[in-house]
Amino acid sequence: MNTRESRSSRHDGSEDVGTLWTMHRREHSARCALIARRSGWEVRVLMGRDVLLEERCQRADDAFSVAELWRTRMVRDGWRQVVPAPFRDHGQSPLAR
């Protein structure tokens, strides 16, 4: 596995298949993206379009382990994880209260 830090995102034909977690600290927001590649998986921590961390993994379970390690480190460094609240449909719009 290879970890690298970068200041900019690159277009390489890979597919962002979802966000594993989102963090906030002061005015900053970062998300952990799971990227599908032809030869495996990639985990990226992104702030906007900037790639802060990136690691390629052969197996999905390795990618999830890397994401969890980075999440734990960020929480320890003062970041706050954003946990979305579940949507509850009680027959009305969530905005109509």
Secondary structure as UniProt FT lines:
FT   STRAND          3..4
FT   STRAND          15..25
FT   TURN            26..27
FT   STRAND          28..37
FT   TURN            38..39
FT   STRAND          40..47
FT   TURN            48..49
FT   STRAND          50..57
FT   HELIX           60..76
FT   TURN            77..78
FT   STRAND          80..82
FT   TURN            94..95
//
